[in-house]
């Protein structure tokens, strides 16, 4: 497993991706969505919904710290990836960690 630096300018990321928002990005030729939760935590999720294949970047983050799919409104926990009502496979999600002004992922 390796540590992957997402950014060394977290201050700029936090300004461009306020709490409750997200943005798509590529890491090692894979597409992900970087989520800045409403409780100021950072998560990385796979770009596509495990239920429908919809692009999750077009979804929303709710007050229960779930990522809501834009197609069928399935809600996935940012903590463990489970869909709120157990209707489909879990969403791949990892919590990122902050070190100073850096944002990291352990692959």
C-alpha positions, 0 to 999 in steps of 0.5 A: 500500500502506498500513500498518495498525496491528493493536494499539498494546498488543502487551503485552496481545495477547501475554498474551491470545494466548500463543505457539503460539495464535491468535485471529480478528479483522476488519480492514476487514470481512475475516476473518483469524486472528492467529497468535502462533507458537511462536518468538514471531513474529506472522502474519496468515492468511485465516480459511478453509483453501484446501483445505476452507474450514474455519475455521483459528482452530480449528486448531493451530500445530505445532513446525514453525511450521505452521498445521494445519487442523482438518478434514483436518490439512493443515499450512501453513507460516507462512513462505510459506503452502505446504501441507507435502505440496503437496496444495492451493493455498497459504494467504494469510499475511503476517508482521507486524512489531513496533515498540515496543509496536505490531503492524503489517501492510503491506496 
